[in-house]
Amino acid sequence: MQIGSKFTIGVHIITAIDYFKEMDRVNSEFLAGSIGVNPVIVRTVISQLREAGIVRTQRGSSGAELVKRLDEITLYDIYKAVGSVDEEEGLFHFHEQPNPDCPVGRNIHRVLDQRLIDAQRAMEETLKSSTLADIVEDTKQAIQNESK
């Protein structure tokens, strides 16, 4: 199973909000142009980030702004905010009815389930260790390197 693009769109939104905060009005149309998606998708993700207490928006204002400092926002926060994974199902969707009459079908859950749980936990721990301050700094560095 793949994590949906709303996760990376959320990271892109927060990075752009910070990068352009002094230069331009960072609204859904502006962000959609940066991301390359429809503004409706941006508004949906911004709404999720707002509900998670990460961004703030006001109609008719200068656009979106961050509520938290970049070093207080982790990739995991965004991952959770945009509902990247069904809480009950987890990251991996296991086929539901392996054949109990088959020796592999009868045992595959027992052999594989914990490994998949461990893989999801490891990924989530990695996301928790990366802040948006890291992402924004690396993005600014990449932008500087382009101009050299």
C-alpha positions as CSV (number, residue, x, y, z in Angstrom):
1,M,0.0,0.0,0.0
2,Q,1.2,3.5,-0.7
3,I,0.9,6.6,1.4
4,G,-1.2,9.1,-0.4
5,S,0.1,12.2,-2.0
6,K,-1.6,14.4,0.6
7,F,1.3,13.7,2.9
8,T,3.9,15.2,0.6
9,I,1.5,18.0,-0.4
10,G,1.2,18.8,3.3
11,V,5.0,19.0,3.6
12,H,5.2,21.1,0.5
13,I,2.5,23.5,1.8
14,I,4.2,24.1,5.1
15,T,7.6,24.5,3.4
16,A,6.1,27.0,0.9
17,I,4.3,28.9,3.7
18,D,7.5,29.5,5.5
19,Y,9.6,30.2,2.4
20,F,7.2,32.7,0.9
21,K,5.8,34.3,4.1
22,E,7.6,37.6,3.5
23,M,7.4,37.7,-0.3
24,D,3.9,36.8,-1.4
25,R,0.3,36.0,-0.4
26,V,0.4,32.3,0.3
27,N,-3.1,31.2,-0.5
28,S,-4.5,28.0,-2.0
29,E,-4.1,29.3,-5.6
30,F,-0.5,30.3,-5.0
31,L,0.2,26.9,-3.3
32,A,-1.6,25.0,-6.0
33,G,0.7,26.6,-8.6
34,S,3.8,25.6,-6.6
35,I,2.6,22.1,-6.0
36,G,1.0,21.5,-9.4
37,V,-2.4,20.4,-8.2
38,N,-5.9,21.8,-8.2
39,P,-6.5,24.5,-5.5
40,V,-9.4,22.3,-4.1
41,I,-6.8,19.6,-3.1
42,V,-4.7,22.3,-1.4
43,R,-7.7,23.6,0.5
44,T,-8.5,20.1,1.6
45,V,-5.0,19.5,2.9
46,I,-4.8,23.0,4.5
47,S,-8.1,22.2,6.3
48,Q,-6.6,19.0,7.7
49,L,-3.4,20.9,8.8
50,R,-5.6,23.6,10.4
51,E,-7.6,21.0,12.3
52,A,-4.3,19.5,13.6
53,G,-3.3,23.0,14.9
54,I,-0.4,23.3,12.4
55,V,-1.6,26.2,10.2
56,R,-4.1,29.1,10.5
57,T,-6.1,30.7,7.7
58,Q,-8.6,33.5,7.6
59,R,-10.8,34.3,4.7
60,G,-9.7,37.4,2.8
61,S,-6.4,37.7,4.7
62,S,-2.9,37.3,3.5
63,G,-3.3,33.5,3.2
64,A,-2.1,30.7,5.4
65,E,0.4,31.0,8.2
66,L,2.0,28.6,10.6
67,V,0.7,28.2,14.1
68,K,3.7,26.3,15.4
69,R,7.4,26.8,14.9
70,L,9.0,24.7,12.3
71,D,11.1,22.8,14.9
72,E,7.8,21.9,16.7
73,I,6.3,20.2,13.6
74,T,7.5,16.7,12.6
75,L,6.9,14.8,9.4
76,Y,4.9,12.4,11.7
77,D,2.5,15.3,12.7
78,I,1.8,15.9,9.0
79,Y,1.4,12.2,8.3
80,K,-1.2,12.0,11.1
81,A,-2.9,15.3,10.2
82,V,-3.7,14.3,6.6
83,G,-4.8,10.8,7.5
84,S,-2.1,9.1,5.5
85,V,-3.0,5.7,7.0
86,D,-6.1,4.1,8.3
87,E,-5.6,3.8,12.1
88,E,-7.2,0.4,12.4
89,E,-5.8,-1.1,9.2
90,G,-2.3,0.3,9.4
91,L,0.1,1.1,6.6
92,F,-0.1,-2.4,5.0
93,H,-3.5,-3.8,3.9
94,F,-3.2,-7.5,4.3
95,H,-5.3,-9.6,1.9
96,E,-8.3,-10.7,4.0
97,Q,-9.0,-14.4,3.2
98,P,-5.9,-16.5,2.7
99,N,-7.0,-20.1,2.0
100,P,-6.9,-22.0,5.3
101,D,-6.6,-25.2,3.4
102,C,-3.3,-24.1,1.9
103,P,-0.2,-24.4,4.2
104,V,1.0,-21.0,3.1
105,G,-2.4,-19.4,3.4
106,R,-2.9,-20.9,6.8
107,N,0.4,-19.5,8.1
108,I,1.2,-16.3,6.2
109,H,-0.5,-14.0,8.8
110,R,1.4,-15.5,11.7
111,V,4.7,-15.2,9.8
112,L,4.2,-11.7,8.3
113,D,1.9,-9.6,10.6
114,Q,4.5,-8.6,13.2
115,R,7.1,-7.8,10.6
116,L,4.7,-5.4,8.9
117,I,3.8,-3.8,12.3
118,D,7.5,-3.4,13.0
119,A,8.1,-1.9,9.6
120,Q,5.3,0.7,10.1
121,R,6.6,1.6,13.6
122,A,10.1,2.1,12.2
123,M,8.8,4.3,9.5
124,E,6.8,6.3,12.0
125,E,9.8,6.7,14.3
126,T,11.8,8.1,11.4
127,L,9.1,10.6,10.6
128,K,9.0,11.7,14.2
129,S,12.7,12.4,14.1
130,S,12.5,14.8,11.2
131,T,11.2,18.3,11.8
132,L,10.0,20.8,9.2
133,A,12.9,23.0,10.3
134,D,15.1,20.3,8.7
135,I,13.0,20.2,5.5
136,V,12.9,24.0,5.2
137,E,16.6,24.3,5.8
138,D,17.4,21.6,3.2
139,T,15.0,23.2,0.7
140,K,16.6,26.7,1.2
141,Q,20.1,25.1,0.7
142,A,18.9,23.3,-2.5
143,I,17.5,26.7,-3.8
144,Q,20.9,28.4,-3.0
145,N,22.8,25.6,-4.7
146,E,20.7,26.0,-7.9
147,S,21.9,29.6,-8.3
148,K,25.5,28.6,-8.2
